[in-house]
């Protein structure tokens, strides 16, 4: 992993937490919201950040900051398949 990758990872983690902070306590975001917030272009290059954003969410789950949900219910990051949402732990 390069230093640039590590910086992107940290930016994605911060973006997830900042986006959730601006929303209600039980609101959720999509990993694409964080990818778009971090991507600096005007095209759809943010899509390349989707998996890094999902990994950032998994790290934040491990840190106890957020939970990953599917169908409105918390799921283990290891069990999540397909679209996910992220929300604050609470």
C-alpha positions as CSV (number, residue, x, y, z in Angstrom):
1,X,0.0,0.0,0.0
2,X,1.4,3.4,-1.0
3,X,1.3,6.5,1.1
4,X,-1.2,7.9,-1.4
5,X,-3.5,4.9,-0.7
6,X,-3.2,5.4,3.0
7,X,-4.1,9.1,2.6
8,X,-7.1,8.2,0.5
9,X,-8.1,5.6,3.1
10,X,-8.0,8.3,5.9
11,X,-9.9,10.8,3.7
12,X,-12.6,8.2,3.1
13,X,-12.9,7.4,6.8
14,X,-13.2,11.1,7.6
15,X,-15.7,11.7,4.8
16,X,-17.9,8.9,6.2
17,X,-17.9,10.3,9.7
18,X,-18.4,13.9,8.5
19,X,-21.3,12.9,6.3
20,X,-23.0,11.0,9.1
21,X,-22.4,13.9,11.5
22,X,-24.4,16.2,9.3
23,X,-27.4,13.9,9.3
24,X,-29.8,12.7,11.9
25,X,-28.7,10.2,14.5
26,X,-30.3,7.2,12.7
27,X,-29.6,8.4,9.1
28,X,-27.5,6.3,6.8
29,X,-25.2,7.0,3.9
30,X,-24.1,4.9,0.9
31,X,-20.4,4.3,0.4
32,X,-20.8,6.2,-2.9
33,X,-21.5,9.3,-0.9
34,X,-18.0,9.1,0.7
35,X,-16.4,8.2,-2.6
36,X,-18.0,11.2,-4.3
37,X,-17.0,13.5,-1.4
38,X,-13.3,12.4,-1.7
39,X,-13.0,12.2,-5.5
40,X,-11.7,15.5,-7.0
41,X,-12.9,15.2,-10.5
42,X,-16.2,16.0,-12.3
43,X,-16.6,12.7,-14.0
44,X,-17.5,9.2,-12.7
45,X,-14.0,8.5,-11.5
46,X,-15.4,8.3,-8.0
47,X,-16.5,4.7,-8.9
48,X,-12.9,3.6,-8.5
49,X,-13.2,4.6,-4.8
50,X,-16.2,2.4,-4.1
51,X,-14.3,-0.6,-2.8
52,X,-11.9,1.6,-0.8
53,X,-15.0,3.3,0.7
54,X,-16.5,-0.1,1.7
55,X,-13.1,-1.0,3.3
56,X,-13.1,2.3,5.1
57,X,-16.6,1.5,6.5
58,X,-15.4,-1.9,7.6
59,X,-12.4,-0.4,9.5
60,X,-14.8,2.1,11.2
61,X,-17.0,-0.9,12.2
62,X,-14.0,-2.5,13.8
63,X,-13.3,0.8,15.6
64,X,-16.8,0.9,16.9
65,X,-17.7,4.1,15.1
66,X,-20.3,2.9,12.6
67,X,-22.3,-0.1,11.6
68,X,-23.1,-1.5,8.2
69,X,-26.7,-2.2,7.4
70,X,-28.7,-4.1,4.8
71,X,-32.4,-3.9,4.7
72,X,-32.3,-1.5,7.6
73,X,-30.7,-4.1,9.9
74,X,-27.0,-4.2,11.1
75,X,-24.9,-6.9,9.4
76,X,-21.4,-8.1,10.0
77,X,-19.1,-6.7,7.4
78,X,-18.0,-10.3,6.7
79,X,-21.6,-11.2,5.8
80,X,-22.5,-8.1,3.8
81,X,-23.1,-8.9,0.1
82,X,-24.3,-6.4,-2.4
83,X,-25.4,-2.8,-1.6
84,X,-24.8,-1.6,2.0
85,X,-25.6,1.5,4.0
86,X,-23.5,3.0,6.8
87,X,-24.8,4.6,10.0
88,X,-23.5,5.7,13.3
89,X,-23.5,3.3,16.2
90,X,-26.3,4.1,18.5
